[in-house]
Amino acid sequence: MLYNQIAQMELMNAINSINSEIELNEFRDMLAQYFAKKAQKAIDALWDDGIINSSTIEKWGEEHMRTPYRYETNRS
């Protein structure tokens, strides 16, 4: 069995024990914290390896990453 299949089974077992909105919110928060910690570790590794630095982060803050809208040329 693959690890992602095992993970899916574990998640389904956890989900089956959720009985209230409070527990659902706690579960969501737990998952969000887990992935936030993984992201922070990855960012820390990039920083430690010198791949990113404070000027990189400043550039990211100035980027405009929105997808431009495409308007139809024959709008009435």
MIKE-839845 format. One record per residue (C-alpha): residue number from 0; residue in one letter; x, y, z. Coordinates in nm, 4 decimals, padded with zeros to 6 digits. Layout:
! residues N
+-----+------+----------+----------+----------+
|  nr | rest |     east |    north |       up |
+-----+------+----------+----------+----------+
| NUM |    A |        X |        Y |        Z |
...
+-----+------+----------+----------+----------+
//
This chain:
! residues 76
+-----+------+----------+----------+----------+
|  nr | rest |     east |    north |       up |
+-----+------+----------+----------+----------+
|   0 |    M |  00.0000 |  00.0000 |  00.0000 |
|   1 |    L |  00.1291 |  00.3468 | -00.0882 |
|   2 |    Y |  00.1869 |  00.6114 |  00.1774 |
|   3 |    N | -00.0764 |  00.8419 |  00.0284 |
|   4 |    Q | -00.3323 |  00.5599 |  00.0517 |
|   5 |    I | -00.2389 |  00.4982 |  00.4148 |
|   6 |    A | -00.2670 |  00.8729 |  00.4814 |
|   7 |    Q | -00.6119 |  00.8805 |  00.3214 |
|   8 |    M | -00.7272 |  00.5964 |  00.5460 |
|   9 |    E | -00.5880 |  00.7719 |  00.8534 |
|  10 |    L | -00.7637 |  01.0947 |  00.7557 |
|  11 |    M | -01.0918 |  00.9137 |  00.6993 |
|  12 |    N | -01.0627 |  00.7540 |  01.0449 |
|  13 |    A | -00.9989 |  01.0957 |  01.1981 |
|  14 |    I | -01.2839 |  01.2552 |  01.0029 |
|  15 |    N | -01.5257 |  00.9850 |  01.1174 |
|  16 |    S | -01.4675 |  01.0902 |  01.4775 |
|  17 |    I | -01.5674 |  01.4542 |  01.4159 |
|  18 |    N | -01.9059 |  01.5151 |  01.5766 |
|  19 |    S | -01.9406 |  01.8917 |  01.5964 |
|  20 |    E | -01.8519 |  02.2163 |  01.4265 |
|  21 |    I | -01.6024 |  02.2872 |  01.7044 |
|  22 |    E | -01.4229 |  01.9587 |  01.6395 |
|  23 |    L | -01.4267 |  02.0279 |  01.2647 |
|  24 |    N | -01.2684 |  02.3685 |  01.3225 |
|  25 |    E | -01.0072 |  02.2129 |  01.5527 |
|  26 |    F | -00.9285 |  01.9534 |  01.2844 |
|  27 |    R | -00.8926 |  02.2222 |  01.0177 |
|  28 |    D | -00.6671 |  02.4255 |  01.2463 |
|  29 |    M | -00.4527 |  02.1202 |  01.3172 |
|  30 |    L | -00.4042 |  02.0536 |  00.9461 |
|  31 |    A | -00.3346 |  02.4198 |  00.8756 |
|  32 |    Q | -00.0727 |  02.4320 |  01.1522 |
|  33 |    Y |  00.0923 |  02.1149 |  01.0227 |
|  34 |    F |  00.1295 |  02.2495 |  00.6690 |
|  35 |    A |  00.2324 |  02.5943 |  00.7937 |
|  36 |    K |  00.5153 |  02.4339 |  00.9931 |
|  37 |    K |  00.6268 |  02.2371 |  00.6859 |
|  38 |    A |  00.6266 |  02.5549 |  00.4779 |
|  39 |    Q |  00.8215 |  02.7417 |  00.7449 |
|  40 |    K |  01.0843 |  02.4658 |  00.7573 |
|  41 |    A |  01.1200 |  02.4797 |  00.3779 |
|  42 |    I |  01.1554 |  02.8590 |  00.3849 |
|  43 |    D |  01.4112 |  02.8363 |  00.6669 |
|  44 |    A |  01.6131 |  02.5847 |  00.4610 |
|  45 |    L |  01.6091 |  02.8207 |  00.1603 |
|  46 |    W |  01.7253 |  03.1043 |  00.3863 |
|  47 |    D |  01.9993 |  02.8937 |  00.5457 |
|  48 |    D |  02.1224 |  02.7817 |  00.2030 |
|  49 |    G |  02.1378 |  03.1434 |  00.0846 |
|  50 |    I |  01.8772 |  03.0921 | -00.1871 |
|  51 |    I |  01.6574 |  03.3657 | -00.0413 |
|  52 |    N |  01.7402 |  03.6663 |  00.1755 |
|  53 |    S |  01.5729 |  03.9832 |  00.2998 |
|  54 |    S |  01.5975 |  04.1532 | -00.0417 |
|  55 |    T |  01.4251 |  03.8533 | -00.2032 |
|  56 |    I |  01.1396 |  03.8854 |  00.0429 |
|  57 |    E |  01.1185 |  04.2606 | -00.0205 |
|  58 |    K |  01.0912 |  04.1913 | -00.3960 |
|  59 |    W |  00.8122 |  03.9409 | -00.3304 |
|  60 |    G |  00.6246 |  04.2084 | -00.1382 |
|  61 |    E |  00.6392 |  04.4401 | -00.4374 |
|  62 |    E |  00.5250 |  04.1832 | -00.6941 |
|  63 |    H |  00.1848 |  04.2098 | -00.8529 |
|  64 |    M |  00.0901 |  03.8469 | -00.9075 |
|  65 |    R | -00.2705 |  03.8907 | -01.0107 |
|  66 |    T | -00.3772 |  03.7322 | -01.3359 |
|  67 |    P | -00.4797 |  04.0109 | -01.5753 |
|  68 |    Y | -00.8404 |  04.0159 | -01.6826 |
|  69 |    R | -00.9148 |  03.9470 | -02.0465 |
|  70 |    Y | -01.2058 |  04.1414 | -02.1804 |
|  71 |    E | -01.3977 |  04.0413 | -02.4894 |
|  72 |    T | -01.3316 |  04.2772 | -02.7777 |
|  73 |    N | -01.6921 |  04.2688 | -02.9008 |
|  74 |    R | -01.8743 |  04.3505 | -02.5790 |
|  75 |    S | -02.2013 |  04.5345 | -02.6130 |
+-----+------+----------+----------+----------+
//
